[in-house]
Amino acid sequence: MHEQGIISNFILSRVLRFYGIGEAQLEADIEDLIDSQTNPSIAPLAGDGEVTLRLTAKSKTEKESEKLLDEMEKESIKEQKREKLAFTTRRASSTENL
C-alpha cells in the first residue's frame, strides 16, 4: 500500500523445529540454502533438545509471504532429508516501512 510515502510490507515468520539432530549437522545439511538465502531469510538456532530454523519472508501481501515460506520450508526439509523429525510453528506480523 502506498499512502503519502508510506510503503506497507507484510513480514511473516515460520519456525521449523527439528529433533534428533544437532545444530551443526542441520546447518551442514542445508548449507546451500543458507549460503544462497535472500528472501526468505533463514536463521538456525539451537535450543534445549531441539534445533530450530526461523524462516522470515517479506512481501507486499500475506499471501505472497506464505508462498515464499511454503517453498523455503519444502526446500529446507528436502535438503535436510529428515522430514519425520520436523514440525512447524507459524507466527505472523506485519509492519509498515517509510
N, CA, C and O atoms as a printed pandas DataFrame, in Angstrom:
     atom_number atom_name residue_name chain_id  residue_number  x_coord  y_coord  z_coord
0              1         N          MET        A               1    0.845   -1.164    0.000
1              2        CA          MET        A               1    0.000    0.000    0.000
2              3         C          MET        A               1    0.889    1.226    0.000
3              4         O          MET        A               1    1.852    1.294    0.765
4              5         N          HIS        A               2    0.582    2.192   -0.844
5              6        CA          HIS        A               2    1.323    3.436   -0.895
6              7         C          HIS        A               2    0.403    4.573   -0.480
7              8         O          HIS        A               2   -0.573    4.875   -1.167
8              9         N          GLU        A               3    0.716    5.198    0.637
9             10        CA          GLU        A               3   -0.043    6.354    1.082
10            11         C          GLU        A               3    0.924    7.400    1.591
11            12         O          GLU        A               3    1.552    7.212    2.632
12            13         N          GLN        A               4    1.049    8.485    0.878
13            14        CA          GLN        A               4    1.888    9.598    1.276
14            15         C          GLN        A               4    3.274    9.153    1.710
15            16         O          GLN        A               4    3.716    9.488    2.809
16            17         N          GLY        A               5    3.962    8.402    0.863
17            18        CA          GLY        A               5    5.325    7.987    1.131
18            19         C          GLY        A               5    5.480    6.777    2.036
19            20         O          GLY        A               5    6.608    6.376    2.320
20            21         N          ILE        A               6    4.396    6.187    2.495
21            22        CA          ILE        A               6    4.488    5.004    3.350
22            23         C          ILE        A               6    4.289    3.756    2.497
23            24         O          ILE        A               6    3.316    3.647    1.750
24            25         N          ILE        A               7    5.215    2.831    2.617
25            26        CA          ILE        A               7    5.123    1.563    1.906
26            27         C          ILE        A               7    4.822    0.487    2.937
27            28         O          ILE        A               7    5.560    0.344    3.912
28            29         N          SER        A               8    3.760   -0.265    2.741
29            30        CA          SER        A               8    3.420   -1.348    3.657
30            31         C          SER        A               8    4.015   -2.645    3.159
31            32         O          SER        A               8    3.903   -2.989    1.982
32            33         N          ASN        A               9    4.643   -3.352    4.060
33            34        CA          ASN        A               9    5.191   -4.669    3.758
34            35         C          ASN        A               9    4.679   -5.653    4.790
35            36         O          ASN        A               9    4.520   -5.312    5.962
36            37         N          PHE        A              10    4.423   -6.863    4.355
37            38        CA          PHE        A              10    3.981   -7.904    5.262
38            39         C          PHE        A              10    5.164   -8.803    5.549
39            40         O          PHE        A              10    5.760   -9.364    4.630
40            41         N          ILE        A              11    5.507   -8.945    6.822
41            42        CA          ILE        A              11    6.598   -9.815    7.235
42            43         C          ILE        A              11    5.994  -11.002    7.958
43            44         O          ILE        A              11    5.238  -10.846    8.918
44            45         N          LEU        A              12    6.336  -12.182    7.487
45            46        CA          LEU        A              12    5.793  -13.412    8.056
46            47         C          LEU        A              12    6.955  -14.327    8.404
47            48         O          LEU        A              12    7.856  -14.531    7.591
48            49         N          SER        A              13    6.935  -14.879    9.611
49            50        CA          SER        A              13    7.969  -15.815   10.043
50            51         C          SER        A              13    7.347  -17.168   10.341
51            52         O          SER        A              13    6.203  -17.269   10.785
52            53         N          ARG        A              14    8.118  -18.185   10.089
53            54        CA          ARG        A              14    7.705  -19.555   10.369
54            55         C          ARG        A              14    8.892  -20.242   11.037
55            56         O          ARG        A              14   10.032  -20.093   10.597
56            57         N          VAL        A              15    8.623  -20.983   12.084
57            58        CA          VAL        A              15    9.682  -21.683   12.797
58            59         C          VAL        A              15    9.526  -23.181   12.572
59            60         O          VAL        A              15    8.472  -23.755   12.844
60            61         N          LEU        A              16   10.589  -23.806   12.073
61            62        CA          LEU        A              16   10.638  -25.259   11.904
62            63         C          LEU        A              16   11.476  -25.817   13.041
63            64         O          LEU        A              16   12.606  -25.377   13.252
64            65         N          ARG        A              17   10.941  -26.770   13.765
65            66        CA          ARG        A              17   11.665  -27.379   14.882
66            67         C          ARG        A              17   12.095  -28.782   14.487
67            68         O          ARG        A              17   11.306  -29.565   13.959
68            69         N          PHE        A              18   13.372  -29.088   14.754
69            70        CA          PHE        A              18   13.946  -30.389   14.419
70            71         C          PHE        A              18   14.453  -31.069   15.678
71            72         O          PHE        A              18   15.113  -30.446   16.511
72            73         N          TYR        A              19   14.142  -32.345   15.811
73            74        CA          TYR        A              19   14.594  -33.161   16.930
74            75         C          TYR        A              19   15.470  -34.282   16.422
75            76         O          TYR        A              19   15.291  -34.747   15.296
76            77         N          GLY        A              20   16.421  -34.725   17.237
77            78        CA          GLY        A              20   17.254  -35.856   16.860
78            79         C          GLY        A              20   18.393  -35.489   15.940
79            80         O          GLY        A              20   18.957  -36.359   15.276
80            81         N          ILE        A              21   18.743  -34.218   15.888
81            82        CA          ILE        A              21   19.842  -33.755   15.046
82            83         C          ILE        A              21   20.455  -32.533   15.731
83            84         O          ILE        A              21   19.745  -31.736   16.344
84            85         N          GLY        A              22   21.761  -32.395   15.624
85            86        CA          GLY        A              22   22.446  -31.248   16.206
86            87         C          GLY        A              22   22.440  -30.049   15.262
87            88         O          GLY        A              22   22.209  -30.183   14.061
88            89         N          GLU        A              23   22.700  -28.879   15.835
89            90        CA          GLU        A              23   22.707  -27.648   15.033
90            91         C          GLU        A              23   23.739  -27.719   13.912
91            92         O          GLU        A              23   23.444  -27.339   12.779
92            93         N          ALA        A              24   24.945  -28.200   14.213
93            94        CA          ALA        A              24   25.997  -28.270   13.196
94            95         C          ALA        A              24   25.593  -29.163   12.031
95            96         O          ALA        A              24   25.838  -28.826   10.873
96            97         N          GLN        A              25   24.971  -30.306   12.335
97            98        CA          GLN        A              25   24.548  -31.219   11.272
98            99         C          GLN        A              25   23.435  -30.610   10.426
99           100         O          GLN        A              25   23.452  -30.713    9.199
100          101         N          LEU        A              26   22.468  -29.974   11.088
101          102        CA          LEU        A              26   21.376  -29.334   10.351
102          103         C          LEU        A              26   21.916  -28.251    9.429
103          104         O          LEU        A              26   21.528  -28.174    8.263
104          105         N          GLU        A              27   22.817  -27.408    9.950
105          106        CA          GLU        A              27   23.407  -26.353    9.121
106          107         C          GLU        A              27   24.176  -26.943    7.941
107          108         O          GLU        A              27   24.102  -26.423    6.827
108          109         N          ALA        A              28   24.909  -28.022    8.181
109          110        CA          ALA        A              28   25.649  -28.668    7.090
110          111         C          ALA        A              28   24.692  -29.220    6.035
111          112         O          ALA        A              28   24.966  -29.134    4.838
112          113         N          ASP        A              29   23.572  -29.787    6.481
113          114        CA          ASP        A              29   22.595  -30.367    5.548
114          115         C          ASP        A              29   21.946  -29.317    4.653
115          116         O          ASP        A              29   21.601  -29.600    3.506
116          117         N          ILE        A              30   21.782  -28.103    5.179
117          118        CA          ILE        A              30   21.109  -27.054    4.384
118          119         C          ILE        A              30   22.054  -25.903    4.037
119          120         O          ILE        A              30   21.604  -24.791    3.759
120          121         N          GLU        A              31   23.355  -26.167    4.053
121          122        CA          GLU        A              31   24.361  -25.139    3.804
122          123         C          GLU        A              31   24.116  -24.362    2.502
123          124         O          GLU        A              31   24.266  -23.140    2.469
124          125         N          ASP        A              32   23.742  -25.070    1.439
125          126        CA          ASP        A              32   23.497  -24.393    0.157
126          127         C          ASP        A              32   22.358  -23.382    0.280
127          128         O          ASP        A              32   22.436  -22.290   -0.283
128          129         N          LEU        A              33   21.306  -23.738    1.010
129          130        CA          LEU        A              33   20.184  -22.815    1.202
130          131         C          LEU        A              33   20.597  -21.602    2.026
131          132         O          LEU        A              33   20.217  -20.473    1.716
132          133         N          ILE        A              34   21.374  -21.840    3.070
133          134        CA          ILE        A              34   21.830  -20.738    3.922
134          135         C          ILE        A              34   22.731  -19.795    3.131
135          136         O          ILE        A              34   22.590  -18.576    3.224
136          137         N          ASP        A              35   23.657  -20.359    2.353
137          138        CA          ASP        A              35   24.594  -19.535    1.584
138          139         C          ASP        A              35   23.915  -18.713    0.499
139          140         O          ASP        A              35   24.399  -17.635    0.151
140          141         N          SER        A              36   22.810  -19.199   -0.037
141          142        CA          SER        A              36   22.153  -18.500   -1.147
142          143         C          SER        A              36   20.886  -17.753   -0.728
143          144         O          SER        A              36   20.147  -17.265   -1.582
144          145         N          GLN        A              37   20.629  -17.661    0.575
145          146        CA          GLN        A              37   19.387  -17.046    1.041
146          147         C          GLN        A              37   19.288  -15.566    0.659
147          148         O          GLN        A              37   20.276  -14.832    0.675
148          149         N          THR        A              38   18.094  -15.163    0.324
149          150        CA          THR        A              38   17.779  -13.748    0.092
150          151         C          THR        A              38   16.451  -13.471    0.784
151          152         O          THR        A              38   16.426  -12.915    1.882
152          153         N          ASN        A              39   15.373  -13.846    0.164
153          154        CA          ASN        A              39   14.035  -13.695    0.734
154          155         C          ASN        A              39   13.256  -14.956    0.394
155          156         O          ASN        A              39   12.933  -15.186   -0.772
156          157         N          PRO        A              40   12.954  -15.760    1.377
157          158        CA          PRO        A              40   13.028  -15.548    2.811
158          159         C          PRO        A              40   14.440  -15.768    3.363
159          160         O          PRO        A              40   15.288  -16.407    2.740
160          161         N          SER        A              41   14.653  -15.211    4.561
161          162        CA          SER        A              41   15.911  -15.428    5.254
162          163         C          SER        A              41   15.786  -16.678    6.126
163          164         O          SER        A              41   14.685  -17.091    6.491
164          165         N          ILE        A              42   16.939  -17.270    6.451
165          166        CA          ILE        A              42   16.986  -18.483    7.264
166          167         C          ILE        A              42   17.890  -18.217    8.463
167          168         O          ILE        A              42   19.029  -17.780    8.298
168          169         N          ALA        A              43   17.386  -18.478    9.669
169          170        CA          ALA        A              43   18.181  -18.298   10.879
170          171         C          ALA        A              43   18.139  -19.586   11.696
171          172         O          ALA        A              43   17.122  -19.886   12.322
172          173         N          PRO        A              44   19.250  -20.362   11.698
173          174        CA          PRO        A              44   19.303  -21.557   12.531
174          175         C          PRO        A              44   19.566  -21.172   13.993
175          176         O          PRO        A              44   20.395  -20.306   14.271
176          177         N          LEU        A              45   18.863  -21.814   14.912
177          178        CA          LEU        A              45   19.002  -21.513   16.332
178          179         C          LEU        A              45   18.982  -22.810   17.121
179          180         O          LEU        A              45   18.144  -23.677   16.872
180          181         N          ALA        A              46   19.901  -22.951   18.074
181          182        CA          ALA        A              46   19.938  -24.146   18.928
182          183         C          ALA        A              46   19.111  -23.892   20.171
183          184         O          ALA        A              46   19.081  -22.775   20.687
184          185         N          GLY        A              47   18.436  -24.928   20.653
185          186        CA          GLY        A              47   17.638  -24.829   21.864
186          187         C          GLY        A              47   17.766  -26.103   22.671
187          188         O          GLY        A              47   18.512  -27.007   22.297
188          189         N          ASP        A              48   17.051  -26.178   23.766
189          190        CA          ASP        A              48   17.066  -27.378   24.607
190          191         C          ASP        A              48   16.405  -28.547   23.885
191          192         O          ASP        A              48   15.186  -28.568   23.712
192          193         N          GLY        A              49   17.199  -29.506   23.472
193          194        CA          GLY        A              49   16.663  -30.713   22.857
194          195         C          GLY        A              49   16.122  -30.543   21.451
195          196         O          GLY        A              49   15.524  -31.468   20.902
196          197         N          GLU        A              50   16.324  -29.370   20.859
197          198        CA          GLU        A              50   15.833  -29.139   19.505
198          199         C          GLU        A              50   16.706  -28.121   18.795
199          200         O          GLU        A              50   17.436  -27.354   19.423
200          201         N          VAL        A              51   16.617  -28.128   17.496
201          202        CA          VAL        A              51   17.239  -27.099   16.664
202          203         C          VAL        A              51   16.113  -26.476   15.862
203          204         O          VAL        A              51   15.267  -27.188   15.321
204          205         N          THR        A              52   16.096  -25.167   15.782
205          206        CA          THR        A              52   15.039  -24.503   15.018
206          207         C          THR        A              52   15.620  -23.752   13.839
207          208         O          THR        A              52   16.760  -23.290   13.868
208          209         N          LEU        A              53   14.811  -23.643   12.806
209          210        CA          LEU        A              53   15.099  -22.765   11.681
210          211         C          LEU        A              53   13.981  -21.732   11.654
211          212         O          LEU        A              53   12.806  -22.082   11.544
212          213         N          ARG        A              54   14.349  -20.467   11.756
213          214        CA          ARG        A              54   13.342  -19.415   11.614
214          215         C          ARG        A              54   13.427  -18.894   10.192
215          216         O          ARG        A              54   14.454  -18.357    9.777
216          217         N          LEU        A              55   12.348  -19.054    9.452
217          218        CA          LEU        A              55   12.244  -18.563    8.081
218          219         C          LEU        A              55   11.425  -17.285    8.125
219          220         O          LEU        A              55   10.344  -17.266    8.713
220          221         N          THR        A              56   11.924  -16.214    7.512
221          222        CA          THR        A              56   11.210  -14.939    7.515
222          223         C          THR        A              56   11.135  -14.398    6.098
223          224         O          THR        A              56   12.152  -14.231    5.424
224          225         N          ALA        A              57    9.904  -14.127    5.654
225          226        CA          ALA        A              57    9.673  -13.601    4.303
226          227         C          ALA        A              57    9.055  -12.212    4.393
227          228         O          ALA        A              57    8.294  -11.910    5.312
228          229         N          LYS        A              58    9.396  -11.385    3.431
229          230        CA          LYS        A              58    8.869  -10.026    3.360
230          231         C          LYS        A              58    8.318   -9.804    1.959
231          232         O          LYS        A              58    9.006  -10.026    0.963
232          233         N          SER        A              59    7.069   -9.363    1.898
233          234        CA          SER        A              59    6.453   -9.060    0.605
234          235         C          SER        A              59    5.323   -8.063    0.819
235          236         O          SER        A              59    5.091   -7.603    1.937
236          237         N          LYS        A              60    4.643   -7.743   -0.234
237          238        CA          LYS        A              60    3.562   -6.764   -0.146
238          239         C          LYS        A              60    2.273   -7.332    0.442
239          240         O          LYS        A              60    1.432   -6.584    0.943
240          241         N          THR        A              61    2.116   -8.674    0.381
241          242        CA          THR        A              61    0.889   -9.285    0.904
242          243         C          THR        A              61    1.219  -10.524    1.734
243          244         O          THR        A              61    2.288  -11.120    1.598
244          245         N          GLU        A              62    0.280  -10.892    2.589
245          246        CA          GLU        A              62    0.437  -12.102    3.391
246          247         C          GLU        A              62    0.506  -13.328    2.485
247          248         O          GLU        A              62    1.292  -14.242    2.734
248          249         N          LYS        A              63   -0.303  -13.349    1.451
249          250        CA          LYS        A              63   -0.336  -14.490    0.529
250          251         C          LYS        A              63    1.026  -14.695   -0.144
251          252         O          LYS        A              63    1.489  -15.828   -0.273
252          253         N          GLU        A              64    1.663  -13.608   -0.571
253          254        CA          GLU        A              64    2.985  -13.714   -1.195
254          255         C          GLU        A              64    4.014  -14.233   -0.197
255          256         O          GLU        A              64    4.853  -15.068   -0.537
256          257         N          SER        A              65    3.947  -13.733    1.043
257          258        CA          SER        A              65    4.872  -14.195    2.081
258          259         C          SER        A              65    4.659  -15.674    2.374
259          260         O          SER        A              65    5.628  -16.420    2.516
260          261         N          GLU        A              66    3.406  -16.106    2.466
261          262        CA          GLU        A              66    3.090  -17.528    2.692
262          263         C          GLU        A              66    3.684  -18.392    1.591
263          264         O          GLU        A              66    4.262  -19.442    1.872
264          265         N          LYS        A              67    3.550  -17.966    0.353
265          266        CA          LYS        A              67    4.076  -18.732   -0.775
266          267         C          LYS        A              67    5.596  -18.862   -0.689
267          268         O          LYS        A              67    6.142  -19.944   -0.902
268          269         N          LEU        A              68    6.273  -17.767   -0.379
269          270        CA          LEU        A              68    7.729  -17.800   -0.235
270          271         C          LEU        A              68    8.143  -18.767    0.877
271          272         O          LEU        A              68    9.085  -19.543    0.719
272          273         N          LEU        A              69    7.424  -18.711    2.006
273          274        CA          LEU        A              69    7.739  -19.591    3.128
274          275         C          LEU        A              69    7.435  -21.055    2.811
275          276         O          LEU        A              69    8.196  -21.943    3.193
276          277         N          ASP        A              70    6.334  -21.308    2.117
277          278        CA          ASP        A              70    5.997  -22.682    1.728
278          279         C          ASP        A              70    7.119  -23.291    0.890
279          280         O          ASP        A              70    7.516  -24.436    1.105
280          281         N          GLU        A              71    7.621  -22.515   -0.063
281          282        CA          GLU        A              71    8.686  -23.004   -0.939
282          283         C          GLU        A              71    9.972  -23.251   -0.156
283          284         O          GLU        A              71   10.630  -24.272   -0.355
284          285         N          MET        A              72   10.340  -22.320    0.740
285          286        CA          MET        A              72   11.564  -22.481    1.510
286          287         C          MET        A              72   11.443  -23.620    2.522
287          288         O          MET        A              72   12.409  -24.347    2.751
288          289         N          GLU        A              73   10.264  -23.780    3.129
289          290        CA          GLU        A              73   10.066  -24.892    4.063
290          291         C          GLU        A              73   10.256  -26.219    3.339
291          292         O          GLU        A              73   10.934  -27.115    3.842
292          293         N          LYS        A              74    9.663  -26.343    2.171
293          294        CA          LYS        A              74    9.785  -27.571    1.382
294          295         C          LYS        A              74   11.250  -27.850    1.048
295          296         O          LYS        A              74   11.712  -28.984    1.179
296          297         N          GLU        A              75   11.973  -26.833    0.622
297          298        CA          GLU        A              75   13.390  -26.999    0.277
298          299         C          GLU        A              75   14.229  -27.333    1.506
299          300         O          GLU        A              75   15.122  -28.176    1.432
300          301         N          SER        A              76   13.951  -26.681    2.634
301          302        CA          SER        A              76   14.713  -26.923    3.861
302          303         C          SER        A              76   14.573  -28.367    4.308
303          304         O          SER        A              76   15.562  -29.011    4.657
304          305         N          ILE        A              77   13.356  -28.875    4.299
305          306        CA          ILE        A              77   13.119  -30.246    4.730
306          307         C          ILE        A              77   13.689  -31.235    3.720
307          308         O          ILE        A              77   14.245  -32.266    4.098
308          309         N          LYS        A              78   13.551  -30.919    2.441
309          310        CA          LYS        A              78   14.103  -31.786    1.391
310          311         C          LYS        A              78   15.627  -31.865    1.510
311          312         O          LYS        A              78   16.205  -32.950    1.446
312          313         N          GLU        A              79   16.273  -30.707    1.684
313          314        CA          GLU        A              79   17.726  -30.660    1.795
314          315         C          GLU        A              79   18.190  -31.369    3.065
315          316         O          GLU        A              79   19.231  -32.025    3.074
316          317         N          GLN        A              80   17.426  -31.234    4.114
317          318        CA          GLN        A              80   17.785  -31.800    5.400
318          319         C          GLN        A              80   17.552  -33.304    5.438
319          320         O          GLN        A              80   18.196  -34.015    6.209
320          321         N          LYS        A              81   16.647  -33.783    4.621
321          322        CA          LYS        A              81   16.380  -35.213    4.428
322          323         C          LYS        A              81   15.929  -35.928    5.699
323          324         O          LYS        A              81   16.196  -37.117    5.867
324          325         N          ARG        A              82   15.254  -35.219    6.587
325          326        CA          ARG        A              82   14.749  -35.831    7.816
326          327         C          ARG        A              82   13.341  -35.329    8.089
327          328         O          ARG        A              82   13.054  -34.853    9.188
328          329         N          GLU        A              83   12.463  -35.430    7.103
329          330        CA          GLU        A              83   11.114  -34.892    7.220
330          331         C          GLU        A              83   10.405  -35.318    8.497
331          332         O          GLU        A              83    9.700  -34.513    9.106
332          333         N          LYS        A              84   10.578  -36.562    8.911
333          334        CA          LYS        A              84    9.840  -37.048   10.075
334          335         C          LYS        A              84   10.332  -36.443   11.384
335          336         O          LYS        A              84    9.717  -36.666   12.427
336          337         N          LEU        A              85   11.427  -35.682   11.355
337          338        CA          LEU        A              85   11.948  -35.059   12.565
338          339         C          LEU        A              85   11.495  -33.607   12.711
339          340         O          LEU        A              85   11.862  -32.950   13.685
340          341         N          ALA        A              86   10.725  -33.104   11.788
341          342        CA          ALA        A              86   10.364  -31.686   11.807
342          343         C          ALA        A              86    8.881  -31.486   12.033
343          344         O          ALA        A              86    8.054  -32.279   11.582
344          345         N          PHE        A              87    8.554  -30.413   12.737
345          346        CA          PHE        A              87    7.185  -29.945   12.765
346          347         C          PHE        A              87    7.225  -28.429   12.716
347          348         O          PHE        A              87    8.275  -27.830   12.946
348          349         N          THR        A              88    6.123  -27.816   12.427
349          350        CA          THR        A              88    6.096  -26.389   12.141
350          351         C          THR        A              88    5.268  -25.605   13.137
351          352         O          THR        A              88    4.201  -26.045   13.566
352          353         N          THR        A              89    5.770  -24.447   13.495
353          354        CA          THR        A              89    5.014  -23.458   14.252
354          355         C          THR        A              89    4.993  -22.199   13.397
355          356         O          THR        A              89    6.030  -21.786   12.878
356          357         N          ARG        A              90    3.833  -21.591   13.247
357          358        CA          ARG        A              90    3.728  -20.407   12.393
358          359         C          ARG        A              90    3.417  -19.165   13.226
359          360         O          ARG        A              90    2.585  -19.193   14.134
360          361         N          ARG        A              91    4.102  -18.087   12.894
361          362        CA          ARG        A              91    3.827  -16.801   13.529
362          363         C          ARG        A              91    3.813  -15.744   12.424
363          364         O          ARG        A              91    4.560  -15.835   11.450
364          365         N          ALA        A              92    2.970  -14.767   12.589
365          366        CA          ALA        A              92    2.888  -13.728   11.568
366          367         C          ALA        A              92    2.908  -12.342   12.205
367          368         O          ALA        A              92    2.461  -12.148   13.335
368          369         N          SER        A              93    3.429  -11.404   11.462
369          370        CA          SER        A              93    3.353   -9.999   11.868
370          371         C          SER        A              93    3.437   -9.144   10.629
371          372         O          SER        A              93    3.988   -9.569    9.614
372          373         N          SER        A              94    2.910   -7.972   10.697
373          374        CA          SER        A              94    3.005   -7.052    9.568
374          375         C          SER        A              94    3.615   -5.752   10.071
375          376         O          SER        A              94    3.429   -5.359   11.222
376          377         N          THR        A              95    4.340   -5.103    9.187
377          378        CA          THR        A              95    4.962   -3.834    9.532
378          379         C          THR        A              95    4.786   -2.872    8.384
379          380         O          THR        A              95    4.572   -3.274    7.240
380          381         N          GLU        A              96    4.876   -1.614    8.700
381          382        CA          GLU        A              96    4.888   -0.579    7.678
382          383         C          GLU        A              96    6.224    0.109    7.731
383          384         O          GLU        A              96    6.695    0.480    8.806
384          385         N          ASN        A              97    6.842    0.286    6.577
385          386        CA          ASN        A              97    8.127    0.976    6.470
386          387         C          ASN        A              97    7.929    2.287    5.745
387          388         O          ASN        A              97    7.091    2.401    4.851
388          389         N          LEU        A              98    8.699    3.261    6.136
389          390        CA          LEU        A              98    8.647    4.557    5.430
390          391         C          LEU        A              98    9.436    4.479    4.169
391          392         O          LEU        A              98    9.518    5.461    3.431
